[in-house]
């Protein structure tokens, strides 16, 4: 914000600008120049009256400027220096924190030089203690419970257990205790609070170490401006508020300047020498913190200790910190320095690992990581990297470290953050390279994980192996620990990425599911593990992985694949569900195919002259397919084409090396469901097919009989109510050969060649049509799916019911629109996904017009100029330039000031929008209903003696000489009183009197209408009428009463920009109109047909849209449109009179522009179609009047 002495270009936000040449400034002994007013001598002065709390004087700093100008505001005198070296506008004087009200400022040269003026700026800023429900212009409000972008609270309250939160504020439940802390970026701050009878009388607020005080006590007054500081340097400021032992604390909000904002109390990367209030600190030396790898300890940091591992500490390895804690919030404190890792990782429980950086400019006892919002329970934390350190750990108040599990202890369930995999997992491979056997058995689930174990059964057996891969940073192995009558069991050897470790199962007592081995911290990568048993007994229960899971590396095209991988199921080439078509197919088994899967394969070898293709066909249910076969070096084993549904690809069997059981082709990520496969080629072989998440199924072809839906499908009968039939369909019943004994048809024997349609919507990815196939009675059908058309045939040599005539699969998941059509077709049933449904087709009711029948607007004046209709007395009291877009009525000392206009005949309503806030006793003004000097009604505004808001608008409504008076203080008019008078004029009065401080009455707009009601007609009983403003906010909701066809609803203003929506009994929107409504307007609900002229709908045009008739004949083209979902019949169009007006002598209508008649008859107007017609208006040669063309269109239909 600018200050005295600053150059300023225009008024700042929140300030109003009054230029030096404005007539509201009174000058004495001064001259108005081009850019300034100026004058010198003892008489030079100017004065200005304003309403607000702050004022600024703006002028140039001239070399002869007044050096001791006197400035008087009300009864207070101060002095200012106007002298300088720049003629640019500057702030030479500012006064703020005036009490809100009307003030007069008078500036005198005081004989000290030239007095000048460029502008006066004034404002109405809140003062400390004022009620401030909303932030002022230029400020932004932050509620007491505002969250930062990371979801954490911006404002902290200590201690937490003494604060009570309500929707609008927070307060302490104990006196003289508790405090508030927050930080913000900005240059100014306001504290907004609720003033209770027990809140602090001298709350202490500390900003960046500087202390101030404020009073917050009152009578349950909400949203009070309790404290303000607008002179802070732009930057980050720390704020603390204390009770100061003077009562309770309360906070509603914090107001900051626009663009300024709250920031976290402590940010990552800042030092945190001591735990903040509400946190508990544990040093790095605590016994429940576990360090893995090579670590060193130095005597620096918090509590003179720091665990660290950096590049100067050999060997180069990944190290880790592990601990468990109870609590809901965590902070890691350490040393930030260039020696340490930028991309170390931290994992809490089984959540995804997050980055934690130790790298940067050196900061001791630095907050490196923070996690809040955890569930208050036990948590496991692991931090790992090559160069990391730890100084301390902070937990939320009440949180604490707990011991971690150790090798040799039972671990029935995995710790948080670890993921367990049972011994039966298919990704774990059990091998017996030297003979011997593995056994898998079921055991007591209370002792063994998942109730299973895998073991090597007795002494002396060869060593066996376990192999697997995993991705993660640490591995644990669980098995049994036994007592033994020999010295010890032989150790098992475990290789992780080639590095050998050992463990054994010796113990002093039998203990099951025991943690026998825990690896060091590893890189976050894929690791290869090989366990070799000793010759002694050995068992294997499960493994735990930290930060990952078992890794499965699927086979690639070209790999040998002798067994199906997990999730896949293999089907041999001899499976009866696989069909081989074409010549020269041969099956081989036994010795000749001993290296093939199941020792069988099927192949096709053809002569050089045979150019035909063989085919292999089958269907499967699943999401992927693999082709397993052998490879050949001969070029005759060429390309094989494979088609899956509508996808076409290929592969080759010719390779540099011949081999068996090779993965030649793979396709995954198919949509779940049924798929059809067709392989074609001249010479190729098949060994097996692997199917992912499924199996082979019988192939169904077009023309096959499907009396029931297949697996994965669901059937809907032709009588389903969600199928809509259009046209001359025949409904058939009690026909046992058809599904559920019914079907719809239109055969050629009907003698009707019109098109029939069946419409339905469904959710799913596939659809089948089940119908009757024959010859002669039916021909070709067309089906459109989401607008894409497909043709199919009903023709089959043998008459057959319940045939599959059409199928479409592979649609996008979702809702699809289907239209079945044709001349001679039938429908028996529809099959879709087993999880799908037929969806009711929404038939939208047509919206009908809501057109203006009568206007209630009489007169509207916004006082851009003076309308001669007004009677203004005395004329000298009026001014239309003092305030832009306002007519000002100034007080007269000896007579009332009147602004009157003739009252229209009949009922009437008048609304005055004004700026008038009297502050002195006797200052009165308002509405005047006038018959004569002795008979009139005054509805006056005067000085307020309470805190109630001042009305800004007045309204009077007359019905049969009864005047009802209203005023508006917010968004609605409130009724005040009623009186009777047969008035002749209406308007505004400002009562006589000219006491100092009387306020002029500024009128912004006067609206005169026939009523304050909006009339809606041609409705139906129980219809709902909703009135909204232009921003779609609901103003009122009304219902048409029984036996009524209309409703009158009050408007919020006699001129109202808004929306009317009409809903039927089902809640369907049937009519809508958005426009500027006037009190007394009548709108009627009309036809679903629309008439437009020059592309503009006739309902939205003025009845005199055609203008004046200057010629003897006018020809107008119009268009009639049917927006309904169905055809409209027996349409009649004619010209009718508009109210008491008629366009000109006569008018005729025509469909072709040549043949005219009094009325048009249109038999049918199809849905979505339009029809042009012409209107000819004719003027009698003897008719001399010059008036606009008026007429209505009379429209009717069935």
N, C-alpha and C positions, 0 to 999 in steps of 0.2 A: 504494500500500500504506500502511495506517495505521502511525503511529509512537507511541512513548510520549507520553502526554499527550492523545492524540486520543480523542474520544468514539467508541464502537464499538457497533454494534447487531448482535450475532451474529458468528459466526466467518467470517473472510474465506475465499475459495476456497483449498483446500489445508490449512486448519487444522481440527482436530477440537475440538468444544466439550464440556467437562465441566462441568455445572452444579454450583453450590455444594452442592446436596443429594444429589449422587451418592455412593453408599456407598463408592466407591473412594478418597474423600478422608478422611483420618484427622484428627480435630480433638482438641485438648487445650485445655480452659479456654475454649471458645467455644460460642455458642448459634446454632442454625439458626432464622432468622426466615422471613418470607414470601418475601423477595427476596434476602436476604443472610445469610451467617453472620458473626457478629461476636463480639468479646471483647477484653478489655484486661488489662493486668498482665503480669508477667514470664513467666507460664505460658501465655499465649494463643499458640497456634500451630496450624498445619495442615501436612500433607504429602501428596504425591501422587507415584505412580510412573508413568512413561510411557516409551514407546519412540519415539524420533525424534531430531531435531536442533535443535528450536526450541521455546520455551515462552513463554507470555504470562500475566500475572496481570491479571484484569479485576475491577474493583470501583468503588464510588462514591468521590468525593473529598469526604469529610465534614469538617466543621470541627474535629472532635476526632480525626481520623485520625492514625495513627502517622506520625511524621515521620522515623523512622530505623529502619524495619522491616528485620530481618535476613533475607536470602534466601540459602539454602545449596543449591547444586546439586552433588550428589556431594560433592567436598571443596573446592569453591570458594565463598567467601562474598562477597556484595555487599549493598548497602543501597538502600532505595527510600523515597520520600516518598508517603504515602497521603493527605495532608491537602489539603483544597480546599473549594470552596463549592457543588459540584454532586453530587447523589446519583445522577446518571445514570452508567451503566457507562462507564469509561474504561480505557485501557491504562496501568497504573501501573508495569509492569515487563515487559521483553522480553529474552530471551536467544536468540541464533541461533548458527549455525555450531558447535553441539555435535557431537562425533563421533557417528555413527549408533550407537544402542544404547539400553539401558534406563537411565534416569536417575531419581533421586529428588530432588524439590524440597521443601524445608522452609522455611516462612515463619514468623517469630516477631515479636511486637509489640516486643520488645526494650525494654519499659517506656517507649516513647515516645508512647503514645496508643492509640486503639482500632484493633485489627486487624480488617479486614473482607475478605469474598470474595464476588464475584458468580459468577465462572466461571474456569476455567483452559482456555486454548487451547494445543494442542500440534500440532506438524507434523513431518514427516520430509522436509525440504528437502535437496537435494544440496549438498555443500560443494565448494569448489574442489579439483579432482583426482579427484572421484568419477566413476564411469562413469555416463553418462546416455543410455541408448539411445533413450529417448523424452522429449519435453519434459514437464516437470511440469505439474500442473493449474494453469491460469492463464497458461501460456506457450504460444507457438506457434513451431514450428521452420521455419526458412528454409534450404534447402540451399545449398551453396556455389555451385551453378550456377543459382540461381533467376533467372527472367526477370521483368521488369516487364510491366505490361499492354500496353505497346507492343512487346513482344518483345525488348527490349534487356536485356543482363545487368545485374543489380542490383549485383553486386560486381565490381570491376575489379582485375586482377592485372598487376603491372608487374615487369620487362618481359615481354611475352607469351611470348617464346621459351624461358623457363626453367621454365615451369610444366607439370606433367604431371597430367592428369585421370584419375581412376578413377571408378567408379560411386558410391563413398561419400565420396571426399575428393579434394582437390587439394594438391600439394606442389611445392616447388622442387627442381630437379635440381642446383642449384649452392648451396654453403653461403655464408652471410653476405651474400647479395644477394637482391633482390626485396622487394616490399612489396604491401600490400593496402589498397584504399580503398573505402569505401561510406558511404552516408548512411541514417539511419532516423528515423522519427517515433515517439517514445515516451518512456518514463521509466526503462527498465531494459534491460540487455543481458547476454547470456551468449555467450561464445565456446566452441564445441564443436570439438575437434580430435583427431586421432590422434597419440598420443605415441610417437614413434620414438626410437631410440637416438641419432640425430643431429639431432633437432629442437631448437629454441632453448631454452636454459636460462633466458634472461632476455629474452623477446620484449618489445619496447616497443610499447605501445598508446597512442595519443593520441586523446582524445575532446574535441573542441572546444578543442584546444590544451593540454589538461591531460594529463600523461604518467603512465602506470602501467606496471608490468612483470608478467609472468607466466612460469611455468616450464611448458614443453610437452614435456619429455623423458621417455621411458619405454620400455617393451619392446613396441612395436607394439600399444599399447592404443588401440582405437578408441573414439570417442564419449565422450571425457573432457571434463568441465567444466573448461576451462582458465582462464577468467576470468569474473568477474561484477561488474557495477556496477548496483545497484538504487536509487541515490539521485540520479538525474538529473532535472532539471525536465522536465515534459512539453513536448515540442517536437521540432524537427529537429536532429539531431546528426550531426556529421561524424566518421568513425572512420578512423584510419590505423594499420596494424600493420607493424612493421619487425622484421628479424631481430636488430638490435642487435649484429651480429657475434658471435652466440652459437650459431649453427647454422642449420639449414634452417627454413622456414616450412611449416605444414600447416594446412588449414582443412576441417572437415567440414560445419559448419552454424553458423547464428546463431539463438539463441533470443531472441524478443521477447515482451513481455506480450501477452495476447489483445487484439485490436483495434489493435495497433501494427504498423508495417509498414516495409519498405524503400522508399526513395524514390530518384529519379534523382540522380546526383552533381551534374550541372548541369542546370537546367531552362531551357526556353525562356523568355526574358524576364528572365533574370538576367545580370549583367555577367560577362564572361570576359576579364579584362585580359591574360592570357597563355594560350597554348595549353596544354591539359592534357597530362600524360604520354601518349605514344602518338599525339599529333597534331602536324602540321607547319603553320605559319601562313605565308600569302602576303599581302603588303600590297596595298591597293587600287590602288597605283601600278604594279603589275606589267604589263609590256608585253603579256602574253598575255591580259589582260582587256580586252574590247571594250565601249565605252560608246556607245550609239546615242541620238541626240537632243542636247538642250542640257544640259550638265552644268557644275557649278562644283566647285572644290576648295578646302577650308579646311584650316588647319594644326592642327586638333584631332583627337582620336581616336588609335588605335594608330599608332605610328610617326609621329605628328604629321601625318597626312593623312587626308582623308575626301572621297570623291566624293559629291555630293548634287544632287538636283533636287527643289525644293519649290515651293509656290504663290508664293513670293517671287521665283522665277527664271522670267522669261518666256522663250518663250511657253508657254501652257497646252497641253501635249501629253503623249502617252504616250512614255516613254523606256524604255530597256532596258539590261541588263547581260548580256553573253554571254561564256562561256569554255568551254574544254574541259579535262578533267583525266583523269589516270590514277589509279585508286584504288577504294576500296570504301565510303568514308565521307566526308561533307561537312558542314561547318558554315558558316553565313553570319553574319558579325559586322558590326554596324552601330549606328546611333544610333536609339534609341527615343525618339520625341518626338511631341507633339501636331500638329506641322506635317506629318506624313507619313501615307502611305496605310495604312488598316487592312486593305484587301482587295487588295493587290498579289498577283501570281501568280508561281510558279516552276515550271518544267518541266524534268525530267531525262530526256534521251533522248526516246523516244516515249511515255512514261508520261503519264497524265492530269495536267494542271496542278494544283498545290496552292496554297492560300492562304499568303501570308507577310505578317505584319503588322509595320509600322514605327511604329504608332501607340501612344501611351500616355504614362505618366509618364516624364519624361526619365531615360534610363539610357545612359551612354556605353559604348562597346565592349561592346554587348549581344549575347547569343546570340539571334538572331532566327529561325533555322531549323536543323534537324539532320536528316540522312538517313543511316542506317546500313544495313548488310546488302545493299548493292549488290554485283553481281558485280565482281571485281577486274579491271577492263579500262578502256578509254577511254569517257568519258561526255561528253555535251554538255549545258550548262546555260544556260537563259535565264530572266532575272528581268525582269518588266515591270510598269509602273504609272505613274501621273501624278506621284506624289511619293514617291521612294524614295532610298536612299543605300547606300553600301558603304564599310566600314572595313577589313575583312580577310576572308580565306577560310581555313578550317582543313580540312586533309585528314588522313586516317589516315596514320600513320607509313609512309613509302614512297610516298605519293601525291604528285602534282606536276601543275602546269599545263602544257598543251601548246598550240601555236599553233592558231588557227582559220583556215579558208579565207578567201581574199580575192577580190573581184571581179577577173576576168581570169584566174583559175586554173581548170584543168580539174577537173571534179567528176563523174566517171563514175557514182558512187553517192551517194545522199543522205547527209548527215551524220546522226548520231544525233539524234533528236528531230524531224527533218524527214520529211515524207511526200512521195514522188515520184509524179507523174502523167504518163503518156506523152502524146505529141502525138496519139495515136490515141484518146484517151479521148472517149467520146461526149458528155461534158458540156462539152467545148470546142467552140465554134461557129466555123467559118471562113466568112467572108462576102466577097462581091465586089460591093459597091454600085456601083462604077463600071466593071464589066466585069472582065476578067482571070480567071485561074484559079489555084487551089491544086493542088499535086500532092503525093500521099503516096507515098513510095517506101521500099523495103527497102534498108538499107545495112549496112556492117560493124558487127556488134554490139560489137566491141571498141573502136570509136571513137564510136558513137552509142548512146544509151540504148535498150535493147530492140530495137536493130537497125532503127529506123524514124525518119523525119524528114518534116516537111511544109514545102514551100518554094514561093516565088514565083520563077518560073523565069528571067526574063531582064530586062535593062535596059529601061527605058522603059515597062514595064507600069504600068497604073494602081495606085494604092495600094489594098491589101486590108486586111481587118480580122480580128482574132481577138477573140472575146468569151467570157467565162466569169465565174462567180461562185465565191467561195471563202469559207470560214469559217476564221479563224485570225488570227495576229498579225503574220505576215511572209511575204513572197512572194519567191521567186527564180526567174529565167528562165535556162534553159540553151539555148544554140544554138552555132553555129560562129563562129569568128573567122578572118577571111581576110586575106591580103595583097592589095593592090589596086594597079593601075597608074594609078589616078586619085588625087586628093588624099585623098579619104575617101568611104566610103559615107554616103548620107544617113541621118540619125538616124531611128530609130523612135520614135514618141510613144506613151507608155503613160499612160492615165487610170485612177487608182484612186480610186473614189468621187468622181470629178470633179476630182481634183488631178492635174496633169500632171507627168510625169517623162519623161526621154529616155534612150536608150542606143543604141549602134551596135555593129557587128560588125567594125570595123577592127582589124587586128593586124599585127604584124611577121612572123608566120608562121601557116600554117594550123593551127588548133587546134580540136578538136571537143569537144562537150558541155562548153562553157565557161560558167562563171558570168558572165553579161553584165550582170545587173541584180539588185539586192537592195533591197527596199523598206525604208523606215523601219518602226519598230514601230507597229503599228496596234491599234485597240481589238479585243477579242475579240468580233467581230461578223461579219456577212455583208458581204462587200465585192464591188463590181462592178468588173470589169476590162475595159478596151477597149484593144487594141493596134492602132495604125495604122502600116502599113509605109511606108517611103519608096519611091521609084520604082526604086531599085537592088535588086540581088538580096537576098533575105531568107530565112532558114530558121528553123525552130522545132522544138526537140528535146523538151523536157520542162519541167515546172515543179515546184518544191519548195515546200511549205507548212509553216510552223511552227505547231504547236498547232491543227491542224484538217485540213480536206480540201476538195476541190472540192464546191461546193454545188449541189444540183439542186433547183429549186423546181417541183414537179409541177403540172400543169394542174389547175384547179378546175372543178367542175360549172358550166356556163355559158360556159366559155372556148372560143374557136375552137381546134381541134386538127386541123391538116391532115395531120400525120404522127404515127405512134405514137411515144411517148416511150421512152427506154431501158428495156429489160426487157419492153416490151409488143410484141405482134405483131398486125398488123391483118389482118382478113378482110373482104372486100368483101361487100355485100349479095347478090351473085350467086353466092356460094360454094355448090356443090351439097350441102354438108353442112347447110345451113340449109333448114328446111322451112316453107313458108307454107301455112296451112290456112284454109279459109273462102272466101267469094266476094269479087269485086271487087279482087283484088290486081293491080297494074299495075307493070311494070318500065319505067324510063325510062333512056335513055342518049344520048350525043352532045350536040348543042347544047343540048337541054332540061335537061341535067344537068351542064353544063360546070363548075359550081362545086362539084359533089359530088365525093367521093373516087372516083378512078378513072373520073369522069364517068358514074357510074351511081347510081341509087337505086331502091328498091322501096317503093310506097305503096299504101294502101287508102283510097279515097274512096267513101262510100256515100250513098244517097239518104236523105232525111229519114225515110222510112217504114221503112228497114231498121234494125232494132234488134239485129241479130246482131253477134257479135264475130268478129274475125279473130284467128288465132294465128300466132306464129312460134316454132319449136322447134329446138333444137340441143343438143348436148353438147360439153363442152370439158374438157380436162385442163389444170389450172393453179391459180393462187391468187387471180385477180382478173379482173373483166370491166368493160368500158366500152361504153356504147351511144353511137354517133356518128350524128347525124342533123341535119336542118334544123329551124328553128323557124318558127312561123306565128303571125300576128296574129289569125286567125279562131278563134272559140271552138269551132268544130266539131272542131278538133284538140285533143281533150281529154286525159283521163287514160289512161295506159298502165300496166297492171299487169304486174309482172315477178315471176316465181317462180323462185328458184334453189334447187334441192333442196327443202327444206321451208321456206325463207325467202320470205315474200311482202312486196313493197314496191311503190312506184309512182313515176311521174314524169309531167310534162306537157310537151307540145310547144308549147303556146300561150305566146307571149312577147310583150313590147311591140314587139320588132323582129324582122323575118324575117332569117335568116342561114343559112349552110351550114356543114357539118362542125362542129357544136356538140357538146361533151361534155354529153349530157343526163342520164346516169346512170353511177354508178361504185360498185362493191363490191369491196373488197380484203380481205386477211387471211382468205381462205377456206382451209380445210385443203387441203394438197396432195392431188391426186387428180382423179378424174372428177366433174364436176358437170353436172346437167341444167337447162336454162333454158327457160322458157315465157313468152312475152310475149302478152298479150291486150288488145284494145281495139277500139273501134268504128271509129275513123278515126286512123291513124298511119302514119309513114314510117320506113324503115330505110335508113341509108347504109352503115354498117360496124359491126363489133364489134372492139374491141381486147381481147386476152387477155394476162394477165400470167403470165410464166413457163410458157407452154404453147401449146396450139393447139386448133383444133376437131377433134372426133373423131366418128365415126359413132355415131348414137343406137341404143342397145340397149333394147328394150322387153320387158315381161313377155310370155311366150309365144314370143319369138324363140329360134331354135336357136343354141346356143353350144357348138360341138364342141371348142373350145379356149378357155382363159381369155383375156380381152382384155388389152391393155397395161395394166399397173398392177395386174393380178390374178394370183393363183396358185391352181392347182387341186389338190384332194385327192380321191382316189377313195373310193367308199363302203366299200372294204375297209381303209381306213386304221385301224391298231390304236388310234388315239386317239379313235375314235368308239365309243361304248358303246351297244349295242342292247338294249332291254328289251321283252319280250313275244314274240309269235309271229310274228316276221319270217321271210320266206322269202329265202334267199340264192340268187341266180341267176348262172350262169356261162356263158361261151361264147355271149353274145348280142351279135353284132357291131354292132348299132345303138346300143348303149350305150357310155358312156365306158369304155375298156379292157375292154369285153366283160362287165362285171358290174353288178348293181344289187340293192338290197334292196327288197322290196315286201311288202305284205299287201293283196291285192285283195278286192273284195266277193265274188268267187267262192270265197273260202276258207271261207265260211259261219261265220266267227268275227267277232263284232262287238266284241271286246275292244279296248282302247286299246293301241297300241304306241308306243314312244318311242325316239328316237335322241338321245344326249347327246354334246356335245363342247364343249371350251373352245378359244378362239383368241385370239391377240394381233393387234391391228390396229384398223381404224376402219370396216370394211365387210364384208358377207357376202352371198353369193348361194347359192341352192339350185338345183341342176340336177337335173331329174327327168323322168319320162315323163308326157305329157299325153294324155288321151283322154276318152271319155264312157263312163259305166257302171261301169268297174272301180274308179275312185277318185273321191273327192269333195273334201272340204275338209280342209286341214291347219292346225294351229296351231303357231306358232313363238314361243317365249319367249326374249327376249334380255335377260339380267340381270333377269329377272322380269317384263318388259313383254311382253304377249301381242299377236300379230298373226295374223290369219287370211288364208289364200290358197287359191286354187282349183287343182285338177289337171285341170279339165275343159276340153277343146278338141275341136272338131268332128272334126278329122283326127288320128288317132293319130300322135304325134310324139315321138321320143326326144331326149334332151339339150336340153330346153327350160329356159329361165330361168323358174322359177315364183315366186321370191321374191327381193327385193333390199332391203337396208338399208344406207345409207351415212351418213356424218356422225357415227359413234359417237366417243366420247372415246377418244383413244389409250390402249391398255392391254389387259388381259385381260378377255374377256367370256365369260359362260356361256350356252350355247344349248341349248334343249330343243325338239326337233321331235316332234310327237305327232299322233295321229289314229286313226280306225278303219280307213280304207282309204286308205293313202298309200304312197309309194315314195320312194327316195332313190338318185340315180345319182352325184352328186359335190357338192363344196362348193368355192366360190371365195371367197378372202379376199385382203387386200392382198398385193402381190408381196413385201413385206418381212415379212409376218406368218407365223405358224406355228400349227398345231394343237398344243395343249398337253395333255400327258397329264393325265387327271382323277385327282386324288389320292384314292384310296380309303383312308380312314383306318381302321386297325385299331381295333376298339373297346377302350377301356380296361376292364379287368375289376377286380373288387373285390379289395382286400387287407384281409381282415377278421381280427379277433383271435379266435383259437381258444382259447388258454389264456393266463392272466396269470401272470407270474413274480413279481409284487409280493407280498412277504410282510409287510414292516413298514417304515414311513418315519416318522421323528420329527424335526421341526425345532425342538423344545424351546421352543415357545410356552408350554408348561406341563410339569409333571413327570408322565410316564406311569407308572402303578403297576406296569407290567410290568418296570421296571428294578430291579435290585438295586444299591443305592448304599451303599458302605462305604469309610470311615466317613461317615455322612450329613452330618456337620457340615462336611466338606470340599467340599460342593457348594453352588453359588450360581447361581440363574437370573435374578438381577436386576442383577448386577454389569455385565453387558454385554448389551444388548438383542438378543434372538433368538439368544443363545448360552447353553449350560450350562457354567459354569466349574467346573473341578476344581482345587482348591487343594492344595498339597503338605501331607502329614502328616509330622511329624518321625520317627515311629517305626513307621509301617506303610504299605504300598502303598495307594493310593486306587483302588477298583475300581468300574466301571460295567458291569454284566453283565446279559444277558438270556438266557433259555433258547434253545438252538440248535434250530431247526426240524428235523424229521425229514428224512433224505435229504440230497441235495446242497444247498449253500447258498452265498451270497456276501454279504459285508458290506463296506460302504464308509463310512469316517468322513471327514467334511469338517471341519477344525479350523483354529484359529489358534494355533499353538504353535511358538515359535522359541527353544529353549534357548540360553542364552549363557554358562552356567557349567558347569564340569566336574561330572559326577554328576547333572545335571538330565536325566531321561529319562522318556519317556512314549510311548504308542502303542497298537497293537492287542493284545488278549489273547484267545487261544483256550484255554479252560479246561475241564479234566476234574476235577481236584482240586488241592489245594495243592501236591502233589508232581509232578503231571503237567499241564503247561500249556505253551503256546508264546507268547512275547512278541516282538512286532515293533515295536521301539522307535525313537524319534527322539531324538537327543542333540545336544550342541553340535557345530557344524561346525568342522573345522580347515582347510577349503579354501574356495575361492570359489564352489563349486557351490551352486545355489539350494536353499533349504529346501523340502522337500515340504510341501504343504498338505493333501493327501488320502492316505489309506492304504486298501488294499483287500486282502481275503483271499478266495480262492475255494476251496471244498471240494468235491472229487469223490471219493467212496468213501474218506473219511477222509484223503485227501492234501490238504494246505493249501498253495496257491500264494500267495505274498505279493507285492504290488505297491505302488509309491508313485508319486505324480504331482507333477511339478515345473512342468509347463507345461500342455499340453492333453491329453496322453496318459499312460496308466499304463505304467510300466516294471517289468518283472519283476525281482525281487530274489532270492528263494530259495523252497524247498519243504520241508515237514516233514510227518510222519505223526502223527495223533492222533485217537482216538475221543472227540471233545469233547462236553460237555454244555451249556456256556454259551459265549457270545461277547460281546465288548465292548471296553472301553478301560481301560488301566491307567496311572496316574501314579506312578512309583516314589517310595519314601519318601525323606525328606530335606527340610530346611527351611533350607538355607544362604541367606544374604542374596544376592539377585539371582536366585534360582530363579524361573522363569516359570510362571504358571498355564497350564493347558491348557484352552482355550475351544473347545467343540464346537458347531458350527453345525448339522450335520445328520448322522444315521446312516440308511443305507438298507440293508435286508436283502431279498434276492431269492433265487430258486432257482438263479441262474447269472449269469455276466457276459456271456452270449451271447444274441443275438436270433435266434430260430429262424424260418426261412421255409420253408414247405412248399407242395406242389402246384405246383411249378415244373417247367420243362423243362430238359434238359441244354443247356449252353452259354448259358443266359440270364445276363445281366449284372445284378448287384445293386449299386446305388450308395447309400451312406449319406451324408446331408448333415446339417449342423446347420441350425437354424432360419433362419439368414441365407443359406442356399443354398451354403455352402462345403462342398466335397467332403471327407468324412472318410476314406472307404475305397471301393474298387471291387473286387468279387469276381465270380467266375464259377462257375456250377453245373457240377460235374464230370460227365463222361460216365457214363451209367447211373444218375445220381442225380436225385431229384425234389425235393431240398431243399438248404438250405445254412444253416450257423450262422456268424454274424459277430459279432465282439466289439464291444461298445458302449464309447464313450469314458467313460461313467459308468453306474453301475447304474440311475440315473434320468436319461433323456436326452431332451430335447425336440428332435426332428429330423424328417427326411424319409427315407423309403425309396422308391426308384424302381427298377422292374424293366423291363429292356429285352430284347426278343427278339433272335434271331440277326441280324436285319436292322438292329438299332439303333433299332427303334421302341419308344417308351415304351408299355408295355401295362398297367402298374399303378403306382399311387402312393398313399402314405399319409403324412400329416403328423399327428403326435400326440406324446404323451409316452410313450416306450418304457421298459420295465423289463427288467433282465436276466432271462432265462428266458421272456420272452413268446414265444408262438407265433402267427404270422400266416400265413394261407393265402390263396393266390390263387384266386379263384373265378370265378363266371359273369359274363358281360357284361350279364346281366339284373340289375336292382336292385329290391329290395323296400323300401318305405318305410312308416313308420307315423307319422301326424301330421306329414307332410312331411319327416321325418328318416330318412335311409337306415338300414336295420336294421343294416348292418355297423358303424355308428358308435355304436350304442346298447349299453348294458350288458345282459348276459343276464338281469338281474333288472329290466329297464326298466319292466315292468308293475307293480312293487311287490308288496305283500302281498295275498293272497287273503282278503278279509274276507267276501265273499258266497259263495253256492253256485254262481253262474254268472257268467262274464265274457264279453262279446262285443267283439271287437277288429276294426276295419276296417283293411285293409292294401292297398297298391297295388303291382302288378307292372309295371315299365316296361322297354321294350326300347330301349336307347340305341344299338343296332347300326345299321349302314347298310343292312342287309337284314333280311328277316323271319326269325323263329326259330320252328321247328316242333316238335311233339310235346313240349310243355312239361308237366312234372309238378311238382306242389306238394303237400307233405305235412309233418306235424309230426314231429320226431324228438327224441330225448332229448338234453339238454345235459349232456355228460360223465356223471357218475353221478347227476345230479339230474334230476327231472322236474317239470314245472310243477304239475299236480295230477292227479287220478285219470285223466282222459282229456281229449283235445281233438280237435275235428273242424273241417273247413274247408268253405266254401261259396262259390259264385260269385254267388248272389243273396240271401244272408242268410236263406234259408228252407229249402233242401234241403242237408243236411250229409252229408259222406262222409269217409272216411279219407284220400283223395287226390283232388286236382283234376287233370283232364286238359284242356289247352288245345291245340287242333290247330295254330293258327298265331297268333303275335303279331307284327303288322306292325312295320316299322321306325318308331321314334319314337312308337309307340302305348303305351297303358297299359291295365291291366285291374284293377278292384277285386276283392277277395275278403275273406271274413270268417272269423275264427277264433273258435270257441266253446270256452271253457275251463270244465270242469265239475268240481266238488268233491263227492266222495262224502260223504253226510251223516254217515257214521260216522268220517270222517277228521278228527281233532282238531288235528293239528299246525298251527302258525302259521308258515309259511315264505314266502319270496318265490316268485314265479312264474318258473320256469325253462323255456325250451324253445328249440330251433333250428328253422329252416325248412329242410327238405330240398328242393332245387331241382335239376331235371335237364332237359335238352333236347338236341336234335340239333344 
